[in-house]
Amino acid sequence: MGMERKQRVTHRDVARLANVSTAVVSYVVNNGPRQASPEARERVLRAIAELGYHPNAFAQSLRGQRTHMIGFITNDLFPYDVFLSPYSAGILTGLISELKAHEHYLLIYPQVIGEDIAPLNRLLRSGRLDGVVVRLIQDPPVTDSLMETIAATDVPCVCIERPAAERFGFKAVTYDDALGATTATRYLIEHGHRRIAHLCGDVQYATAQSRLQGYRQALYAAGLPVDEQLIQGDTWDTSQVADSMLRLLALAEPPTAIFAASDNLALGALEQLRKQGFEVPRDMALIGFDDIQLAEQSSPPLTTVRIPLAELGRQAADRVLRLSADDQAPESVTLPVELIRRGTV
């Protein structure tokens, strides 16, 4: 195993060790705008030496010059989907609402995984952003380059969806994908289903991996075998659902229920079942994940797992605003997911 990555030291760590506020640390480091008491100054300097804290020179030069602009970085294989996806729209609703309430603005920066990170680095060092919220879709080591770039600039950062960035000293607002998938699959088992298929998302995404893991865990816990033929998809592309459904329905022993890794996949499955003459839930039960607006509007309304998308954005905004104001942000949080019982089970 490789060496554990050393977590960056921040002014908040110095404040904690010196038993002073982050504002006092800033006064000592920047020689103002207020004077710290001699005792507090001595404690801060000792803490800086003990922790090996190196304040970012560029950040120091900009201290006090607020732009009221927060960046939203989407680190994704297809980051421009942020403008089209109902999932991203839910997050942005909460994020923008909280920022507007505090008279801040939002800059959206799509960053393709594997793309040159130099332009983003220049933006982060330009002084245009008071902080950033980063949406991660993969876990380390894929995200390390991005996280290291942000950490080196000392720009306040909060991550959503994936918790891995905490090792860089960043706060995270997440939810439990695996638990949601386990809950959905268990609900189907409780309704008497034993042949339960899974329409899997793109496993390059940690979210798809976690939901597949939760599906498997529920089957194992119930003493049911995992039939790999019942796991279809490996894509978020709804145009591929028809082929997945044809393969499932052509099995010698087809499923009686389907757990889909997203509402969009579930709604695609619902359409294909209708075309094949199946009645849901009489002939096939169906559960999605996310609880996008269309889930409630489908016929029948889709049973699904609700992610508090707007709350995800709101809490991320709250944390990054506090950090940008040199306030102590709340700790990282994992938001609960909820099974929404409607008409497809």
KEKOL-410448 format. One record per residue: residue in one letter; x, z, y of N, C-alpha, C in turn. Coordinates in steps of 0.02 Angstrom, whole numbers, padded with zeros to 5 digits, always signed. Last residue first. Example, Ala and Ser with C-alpha at 12.3 -4.5 7.8 and 13.67 -1.06 7.14 Angstrom:
BEGIN
s+00642+00354-00112+00684+00357-00053+00645+00394+00002a+00660+00390-00284+00615+00390-00225+00660+00390-00165
***
This chain:
BEGIN
v-02255-00371-00011-02240-00333-00072-02305-00302-00097t-02289-00428+00109-02258-00471+00059-02235-00434-00004g-02344-00360+00222-02388-00392+00174-02356-00432+00119r-02252-00216+00256-02303-00261+00281-02338-00294+00221r-02151-00085+00299-02196-00109+00246-02251-00153+00277i-01990-00074+00339-02054-00089+00372-02099-00122+00320l-01866+00045+00324-01906-00004+00287-01973-00012+00321e-01735+00062+00441-01802+00084+00420-01837+00028+00381v-01577+00140+00482-01619+00081+00470-01685+00105+00439p-01495+00239+00609-01534+00232+00547-01570+00165+00543l-01328+00213+00670-01400+00216+00682-01438+00206+00616t-01189+00304+00687-01220+00258+00640-01295+00265+00647v-01072+00322+00821-01136+00339+00790-01157+00284+00741s-00935+00405+00902-00964+00347+00867-01027+00369+00831e-00973+00523+01036-00937+00499+00977-00971+00437+00948p-00992+00485+01212-01014+00516+01149-00974+00487+01090a-00853+00485+01327-00909+00452+01293-00929+00490+01231q-00810+00565+01467-00801+00571+01395-00862+00542+01360d-00771+00450+01601-00810+00504+01573-00795+00508+01498d-00718+00346+01670-00673+00401+01651-00711+00461+01626a-00803+00243+01677-00807+00291+01732-00762+00351+01720s-00787+00179+01559-00761+00145+01619-00762+00190+01680l-00854+00268+01474-00782+00260+01469-00752+00229+01532r-00986+00246+01516-00955+00312+01523-00879+00308+01520l-01000+00112+01480-01007+00132+01550-00976+00201+01562v-00987+00118+01342-00935+00083+01380-00940+00100+01455r-01102+00194+01308-01035+00219+01293-00981+00184+01336d-01208+00113+01350-01201+00181+01376-01130+00207+01366a-01188-00001+01271-01181-00005+01344-01171+00064+01374a-01215+00052+01144-01149+00025+01158-01137+00021+01233q-01348+00086+01161-01299+00140+01151-01228+00115+01162r-01405-00043+01177-01412+00008+01229-01359+00062+01222g-01377-00111+01057-01349-00134+01121-01350-00081+01175l-01449-00028+00970-01379-00042+00957-01345-00064+01022e-01576-00041+01022-01542+00024+01028-01468+00017+01015a-01603-00172+00983-01599-00156+01054-01564-00090+01065l-01600-00155+00841-01554-00200+00875-01546-00183+00949p-01617-00062+00721-01635-00049+00791-01588-00089+00837i-01673-00156+00585-01614-00132+00620-01635-00119+00692r-01787-00140+00455-01778-00144+00528-01711-00115+00549v-01819-00238+00321-01781-00180+00342-01766-00188+00417t-01988-00293+00279-01918-00302+00297-01884-00236+00311t-02124-00398+00244-02094-00332+00233-02019-00340+00243l-02202-00511+00353-02146-00498+00308-02127-00424+00305p-02373-00558+00345-02318-00526+00381-02264-00501+00333p-02406-00708+00244-02420-00640+00267-02361-00611+00305s-02356-00767+00394-02417-00758+00355-02401-00764+00280s-02265-00691+00533-02272-00736+00475-02337-00722+00439q-02245-00598+00630-02292-00652+00646-02303-00699+00587e-02148-00512+00592-02215-00485+00599-02267-00539+00607a-02039-00600+00596-02056-00566+00534-02128-00540+00536l-02012-00643+00724-02050-00688+00680-02072-00654+00616q-01929-00542+00775-01998-00548+00799-02041-00590+00752i-01835-00465+00641-01840-00507+00700-01914-00516+00717d-01789-00371+00540-01851-00363+00578-01848-00399+00644d-01680-00361+00449-01667-00367+00521-01728-00349+00562f-01726-00435+00298-01683-00386+00330-01672-00407+00402g-01862-00451+00178-01808-00476+00219-01766-00420+00247i-01941-00470+00020-01919-00425+00074-01861-00458+00111l-02075-00512-00086-02021-00536-00043-02005-00485+00011a-02148-00557-00245-02138-00510-00190-02076-00531-00150m-02253-00678-00311-02184-00661-00296-02182-00614-00236d-02389-00681-00333-02345-00714-00380-02271-00697-00370r-02438-00595-00229-02467-00595-00296-02419-00624-00348p-02399-00585-00096-02354-00558-00147-02381-00562-00219v-02388-00759-00108-02350-00698-00095-02397-00645-00067e-02414-00885-00223-02446-00842-00174-02407-00777-00169f-02345-01047-00248-02343-00975-00260-02380-00938-00204g-02331-01183-00228-02395-01158-00251-02397-01084-00268q-02219-01228-00169-02220-01231-00242-02285-01203-00271k-02242-01200-00036-02240-01271-00057-02245-01278-00133r-02228-01061-00041-02293-01090-00024-02296-01164-00046l-02092-01053-00067-02140-01027-00116-02209-01057-00104q-02041-01104+00053-02030-01140-00010-02078-01118-00064e-02081-01005+00144-02103-01074+00153-02096-01113+00088l-02011-00895+00095-02084-00893+00098-02112-00964+00104a-01879-00935+00117-01903-00927+00048-01979-00928+00046g-01878-00929+00256-01866-00993+00223-01890-00992+00151l-01897-00793+00270-01949-00838+00294-01941-00908+00266a-01775-00749+00217-01838-00730+00185-01895-00777+00206l-01684-00800+00309-01681-00823+00239-01747-00808+00204n-01727-00727+00420-01729-00800+00422-01726-00829+00352d-01702-00595+00381-01771-00618+00389-01776-00694+00389s-01574-00584+00255-01596-00587+00325-01669-00609+00326a-01556-00573+00121-01508-00538+00164-01524-00544+00238a-01700-00539+00021-01659-00586+00059-01616-00548+00109f-01757-00507-00135-01731-00472-00076-01684-00520-00041i-01896-00552-00230-01835-00576-00196-01819-00529-00138a-01974-00549-00392-01966-00523-00323-01899-00548-00296t-01970-00601-00513-02037-00585-00489-02035-00559-00417p-01864-00739-00567-01877-00673-00537-01951-00664-00521p-01877-00826-00727-01869-00823-00654-01884-00753-00628e-01806-00867-00860-01842-00805-00842-01834-00795-00766a-01751-00990-00847-01794-00978-00905-01836-00916-00894l-01756-01051-00677-01727-01009-00729-01777-00999-00786a-01814-01116-00572-01802-01155-00632-01772-01114-00689l-01816-01028-00468-01881-01042-00501-01872-01082-00565l-01681-01033-00430-01711-00971-00454-01775-00985-00494r-01666-01166-00388-01625-01140-00443-01656-01077-00472l-01756-01170-00282-01767-01213-00340-01727-01189-00400m-01695-01079-00194-01760-01063-00224-01774-01106-00285s-01580-01150-00158-01574-01084-00191-01639-01067-00227d-01636-01262-00095-01597-01271-00156-01591-01205-00194a-01699-01197+00015-01738-01236-00033-01701-01245-00098v-01595-01141+00092-01639-01097+00053-01678-01136+00000q-01522-01217+00175-01498-01214+00106-01545-01173+00061s-01571-01200+00300-01582-01266+00269-01560-01267+00196t-01526-01078+00343-01593-01081+00311-01608-01149+00280d-01373-01010+00323-01405-01074+00342-01472-01081+00305w-01297-00911+00281-01352-00891+00326-01393-00952+00346t-01244-00903+00109-01249-00938+00174-01305-00906+00215d-01253-00873-00027-01188-00870+00007-01189-00910+00072g-01359-00917-00143-01352-00927-00071-01281-00931-00046q-01410-00793-00265-01404-00861-00241-01390-00863-00165i-01423-00704-00405-01391-00699-00339-01375-00770-00316l-01466-00725-00531-01517-00706-00482-01489-00698-00412q-01356-00744-00606-01397-00803-00592-01450-00789-00539e-01308-00617-00628-01277-00656-00575-01316-00720-00559d-01400-00479-00651-01396-00548-00676-01369-00592-00620v-01369-00321-00682-01361-00368-00626-01350-00437-00656p-01490-00216-00766-01432-00260-00766-01430-00303-00703l-01540-00051-00717-01557-00122-00727-01494-00164-00726g-01535+00082-00683-01518+00063-00752-01535-00009-00768a-01549+00114-00554-01611+00110-00593-01598+00092-00666a-01420+00101-00508-01450+00168-00507-01514+00170-00549y-01403-00038-00517-01363+00007-00560-01397+00075-00565l-01492-00078-00416-01503-00098-00485-01466-00053-00533a-01432-00021-00303-01500-00002-00321-01515-00020-00394q-01308-00087-00302-01311-00014-00311-01380+00008-00333r-01342-00220-00271-01314-00203-00337-01320-00128-00352y-01387-00200-00139-01432-00229-00190-01407-00210-00260g-01269-00157-00078-01327-00112-00082-01378-00135-00133q-01190-00273-00091-01169-00211-00123-01228-00163-00130l-01260-00359-00008-01254-00375-00079-01235-00312-00118r-01237-00293+00111-01306-00299+00087-01307-00318+00013s-01098-00305+00123-01128-00239+00119-01199-00242+00091q-01082-00445+00133-01051-00408+00079-01084-00340+00068a-01150-00471+00252-01175-00499+00189-01146-00462+00129t-01065-00400+00341-01135-00382+00335-01164-00408+00269a-00946-00468+00337-00948-00403+00306-01020-00379+00296y-00946-00638+00299-00970-00587+00345-00974-00521+00307q-00918-00715+00195-00864-00708+00243-00881-00654+00294v-01037-00727+00128-00996-00668+00112-00931-00666+00151d-01186-00766+00200-01117-00790+00196-01070-00731+00186g-01317-00683+00104-01288-00714+00164-01217-00737+00151c-01418-00714-00040-01360-00684-00009-01339-00721+00054l-01559-00669-00108-01535-00725-00068-01480-00698-00023h-01579-00601-00264-01552-00588-00197-01529-00653-00166a-01716-00553-00373-01664-00599-00349-01639-00577-00281i-01761-00452-00502-01759-00455-00429-01700-00499-00408r-01848-00405-00624-01809-00466-00612-01810-00479-00536r-01927-00295-00607-01864-00287-00644-01819-00347-00636h-02051-00209-00515-02011-00269-00525-01946-00253-00560g-02129-00097-00482-02131-00123-00550-02089-00185-00564h-02111-00041-00362-02172-00080-00371-02173-00118-00438e-01984+00010-00371-02040+00057-00373-02107+00022-00381i-01913-00108-00349-01912-00077-00416-01971-00029-00423l-01937-00124-00213-01962-00174-00260-01964-00147-00331y-01869-00012-00167-01941-00018-00153-01973-00070-00200r-01738-00043-00200-01771+00013-00235-01847+00009-00226t-01715-00144-00107-01715-00160-00179-01750-00105-00219a-01721-00069+00013-01765-00126+00001-01771-00142-00073t-01618+00026-00006-01687+00048+00006-01737-00009-00010t-01506-00058-00016-01525-00015-00072-01598+00007-00066a-01506-00111+00113-01516-00156+00055-01537-00116-00007g-01482+00005+00189-01543-00035+00200-01558-00080+00141l-01357+00041+00140-01414+00086+00129-01479+00048+00139a-01280-00067+00186-01286-00055+00114-01347-00011+00099d-01288-00056+00328-01313-00114+00292-01327-00099+00219d-01311+00059+00439-01291+00058+00369-01324+00001+00332y-01236+00025+00600-01293+00043+00558-01272+00032+00486t-01143+00078+00748-01154+00039+00687-01221+00058+00655v-01034+00085+00873-01105+00095+00862-01124+00049+00804a-00878+00164+00908-00916+00113+00873-00989+00134+00868k-00731+00181+01012-00795+00205+00986-00832+00147+00953f-00558+00160+00970-00619+00137+01002-00680+00170+00971g-00438+00185+00908-00459+00231+00959-00523+00212+00994f-00413+00106+00803-00378+00089+00865-00398+00134+00922r-00499+00151+00710-00429+00168+00699-00386+00147+00758e-00619+00095+00745-00607+00164+00764-00534+00183+00755a-00643-00029+00692-00604-00026+00754-00589+00045+00776a-00730-00020+00584-00658-00021+00572-00616-00011+00635p-00869-00025+00589-00837+00036+00611-00761+00034+00610r-00970-00157+00653-00919-00137+00605-00881-00076+00632e-01078-00146+00757-01087-00171+00689-01035-00145+00640i-00977-00142+00904-01041-00135+00870-01038-00171+00803c-00860-00048+01002-00874-00099+00952-00942-00087+00921v-00799-00031+01166-00844-00005+01115-00860-00062+01067c-00667+00002+01279-00696-00042+01229-00741-00003+01182p-00574-00010+01430-00621+00028+01388-00660-00018+01342v-00413-00081+01422-00482-00091+01446-00529-00051+01402d-00283-00078+01379-00313-00014+01400-00381-00024+01433t-00216-00183+01324-00236-00189+01395-00264-00125+01423a-00198-00154+01192-00138-00160+01233-00155-00164+01308a-00326-00162+01139-00294-00097+01145-00235-00099+01192i-00346-00301+01135-00386-00260+01180-00353-00193+01192t-00250-00337+01038-00249-00367+01105-00287-00325+01155e-00292-00265+00927-00227-00250+00956-00222-00278+01027m-00415-00329+00902-00414-00259+00921-00348-00239+00953l-00371-00460+00868-00416-00448+00925-00411-00376+00949s-00293-00431+00754-00264-00465+00812-00305-00454+00875d-00385-00370+00663-00329-00333+00692-00301-00365+00754t-00487-00430+00593-00501-00409+00662-00441-00379+00698v-00436-00452+00466-00457-00509+00507-00464-00490+00581p-00405-00352+00376-00358-00364+00431-00379-00420+00479p-00550-00264+00445-00478-00279+00443-00459-00313+00377d-00709-00356+00436-00669-00296+00436-00595-00314+00437q-00822-00453+00539-00777-00444+00482-00737-00380+00491i-00892-00458+00652-00929-00476+00592-00885-00470+00529l-00911-00365+00802-00868-00386+00747-00910-00404+00687r-00932-00369+00970-00970-00374+00908-00924-00404+00854v-00881-00262+01096-00859-00313+01049-00904-00311+00987v-00887-00235+01265-00922-00221+01202-00905-00278+01155v-00773-00179+01391-00798-00231+01346-00836-00199+01287g-00752-00148+01569-00751-00129+01498-00778-00186+01456d-00738-00206+01690-00732-00133+01688-00730-00108+01616l-00652-00356+01721-00698-00319+01679-00685-00245+01683r-00554-00414+01797-00623-00433+01811-00674-00391+01774g-00421-00397+01773-00454-00346+01814-00526-00362+01829s-00351-00477+01688-00365-00503+01755-00395-00452+01802r-00335-00443+01559-00284-00419+01606-00297-00440+01678l-00440-00508+01498-00438-00436+01494-00388-00406+01544l-00402-00642+01521-00463-00615+01551-00460-00539+01553r-00288-00651+01442-00282-00660+01515-00343-00632+01551n-00345-00633+01316-00295-00585+01340-00288-00589+01416l-00420-00749+01307-00454-00684+01311-00407-00631+01338p-00315-00844+01300-00362-00844+01356-00400-00779+01364a-00249-00801+01175-00216-00795+01241-00265-00798+01299i-00298-00823+01052-00325-00765+01086-00296-00757+01156d-00351-00964+00966-00300-00937+01010-00330-00881+01053e-00455-00922+00823-00440-00961+00883-00387-00926+00926g-00490-00836+00723-00435-00881+00710-00415-00923+00770i-00658-00834+00771-00607-00803+00728-00553-00855+00712v-00696-00870+00938-00696-00894+00869-00641-00860+00830q-00782-00782+01052-00714-00788+01026-00717-00809+00953p-00881-00791+01196-00878-00806+01124-00805-00818+01103y-00924-00681+01311-00863-00718+01293-00862-00730+01218i-01028-00646+01445-01026-00659+01373-00965-00703+01358l-01043-00518+01558-01008-00581+01546-01002-00591+01471l-01162-00430+01653-01135-00446+01586-01103-00515+01586y-01162-00295+01775-01175-00363+01753-01142-00376+01685h-01245-00146+01834-01188-00182+01807-01210-00251+01781e-01339-00048+01871-01316-00099+01919-01249-00130+01898h-01394+00026+01773-01337+00056+01808-01303+00005+01854a-01491-00056+01725-01512+00009+01749-01456+00044+01787k-01413-00159+01676-01451-00170+01738-01473-00103+01768l-01365-00099+01558-01318-00117+01611-01355-00127+01678e-01483-00085+01484-01445-00025+01503-01397-00041+01560s-01520-00221+01470-01566-00173+01501-01528-00111+01525i-01412-00277+01400-01425-00297+01470-01470-00247+01505l-01426-00208+01276-01364-00207+01314-01376-00223+01388g-01554-00240+01230-01536-00171+01244-01475-00166+01288t-01540-00382+01222-01596-00351+01259-01578-00279+01278l-01433-00403+01137-01424-00417+01208-01480-00386+01250i-01493-00373+01013-01438-00332+01038-01430-00341+01114g-01589-00477+01008-01609-00408+01005-01556-00361+01033a-01507-00590+01008-01553-00579+01064-01577-00507+01066s-01447-00584+00884-01406-00571+00944-01450-00557+01005y-01564-00618+00811-01527-00556+00797-01486-00536+00859p-01599-00743+00852-01644-00688+00870-01612-00620+00858s-01472-00851+00916-01493-00806+00863-01542-00753+00887l-01424-00922+01025-01481-00949+00987-01511-00898+00939f-01312-00871+01080-01361-00897+01127-01425-00920+01092v-01232-00842+00973-01258-00785+01012-01312-00808+01060d-01176-00953+00923-01243-00937+00899-01274-00878+00936y-01048-00955+00961-01095-00983+01009-01167-00974+00986p-00972-00909+00853-00991-00862+00906-01042-00889+00956f-00951-00924+00706-00992-00968+00747-01017-00928+00808l-00869-00823+00667-00852-00890+00644-00890-00942+00685d-00831-00705+00800-00873-00733+00748-00845-00800+00725n-00847-00591+00914-00793-00613+00870-00824-00639+00805t-00904-00588+01068-00930-00600+01001-00874-00631+00959i-00897-00476+01196-00855-00521+01156-00886-00528+01087f-00953-00448+01347-00979-00445+01279-00942-00498+01239g-00893-00352+01486-00888-00410+01442-00920-00397+01374i-00962-00299+01638-00945-00281+01569-00944-00345+01527m-00933-00264+01806-00942-00318+01757-00918-00293+01688h-00900-00188+01913-00968-00182+01887-00985-00239+01838t-00774-00177+01960-00806-00242+01968-00879-00241+01948r-00680-00054+02047-00731-00070+01998-00762-00138+02012q-00540+00013+02072-00569-00050+02094-00619-00074+02041g-00488+00125+02013-00533+00135+02069-00565+00071+02095r-00344+00046+01961-00384+00106+01957-00426+00114+02020l-00258-00058+01955-00328-00075+01970-00373-00014+01972s-00138-00006+01920-00142-00039+01984-00214-00054+02005q-00165+00040+01791-00153+00088+01845-00163+00056+01913a-00174-00079+01720-00235-00039+01728-00226+00011+01785f-00040-00114+01726-00090-00156+01760-00154-00117+01772a+00020-00014+01651+00038-00022+01722-00014-00063+01759n-00051+00102+01546-00045+00031+01559-00035+00020+01634p+00045+00245+01499-00012+00215+01536+00002+00142+01551h+00092+00304+01356+00119+00256+01403+00061+00223+01440y+00124+00456+01272+00075+00414+01306+00110+00369+01357g+00178+00545+01180+00209+00480+01190+00163+00431+01224l+00134+00673+01162+00096+00619+01129+00129+00551+01134e+00227+00746+01237+00215+00762+01167+00181+00705+01129a+00216+00689+01365+00280+00687+01329+00270+00698+01254i+00083+00719+01395+00106+00649+01395+00170+00642+01355a+00087+00858+01390+00046+00822+01341+00068+00749+01337r+00168+00884+01501+00190+00905+01434+00153+00867+01380l+00087+00832+01602+00152+00802+01590+00180+00822+01522v-00023+00921+01592-00032+00849+01581+00035+00816+01564r+00037+01043+01626+00006+01034+01560-00002+00961+01543e+00075+01015+01759+00126+01031+01708+00098+01021+01638r-00049+00998+01819-00001+00943+01818+00052+00954+01764a-00103+01125+01807-00134+01070+01771-00086+01011+01765e-00013+01195+01892-00020+01214+01821-00050+01157+01780p-00031+01132+02017+00034+01130+01984+00030+01147+01909s-00184+01035+02020-00148+01097+02030-00081+01094+01994a-00186+00867+02083-00199+00915+02029-00160+00979+02044q-00257+00785+02221-00200+00822+02194-00223+00867+02137r-00331+00621+02215-00332+00692+02230-00271+00725+02198p-00309+00490+02173-00318+00503+02245-00323+00576+02264g-00135+00527+02129-00193+00528+02173-00253+00497+02138n-00037+00481+02039-00019+00517+02101-00076+00515+02152n-00075+00430+01919-00078+00384+01976-00058+00416+02042v-00061+00539+01833-00029+00475+01816-00022+00430+01877v-00141+00636+01898-00069+00648+01885-00033+00582+01874y-00266+00577+01902-00235+00599+01964-00160+00607+01955s-00291+00556+01765-00283+00498+01809-00249+00518+01874v-00305+00690+01725-00251+00649+01696-00237+00589+01741v-00420+00720+01796-00358+00754+01814-00298+00716+01787a-00513+00640+01727-00500+00627+01798-00434+00658+01819t-00522+00699+01605-00487+00635+01608-00471+00617+01681s-00489+00877+01624-00532+00819+01623-00491+00755+01624v-00387+00974+01509-00410+00956+01576-00458+00897+01569n-00307+01009+01398-00367+01049+01416-00387+01038+01489a-00209+00933+01348-00192+00972+01408-00249+01017+01430l-00276+00871+01243-00219+00915+01228-00203+00960+01287r-00373+00798+01316-00393+00846+01264-00337+00896+01250a-00297+00715+01397-00342+00764+01427-00361+00818+01378v-00234+00636+01300-00194+00678+01344-00237+00734+01374d-00345+00570+01249-00306+00613+01205-00263+00661+01246r-00382+00497+01362-00428+00548+01337-00392+00596+01289h-00282+00407+01378-00284+00461+01427-00333+00516+01405t-00228+00373+01207-00263+00358+01269-00261+00418+01317v-00130+00300+01085-00142+00361+01123-00174+00341+01189r-00180+00208+00940-00154+00211+01008-00173+00276+01041q-00132+00249+00774-00186+00243+00824-00157+00251+00894k-00035+00152+00666-00037+00209+00712-00091+00198+00765r-00087+00102+00507-00076+00083+00577-00084+00144+00622e-00001+00152+00363-00062+00159+00403-00046+00142+00475m+00092+00033+00269+00090+00093+00311+00026+00093+00352g+00020-00034+00116+00058-00037+00178+00051+00028+00217m+00042+00000-00060+00000+00000+00000+00044+00000+00063
***
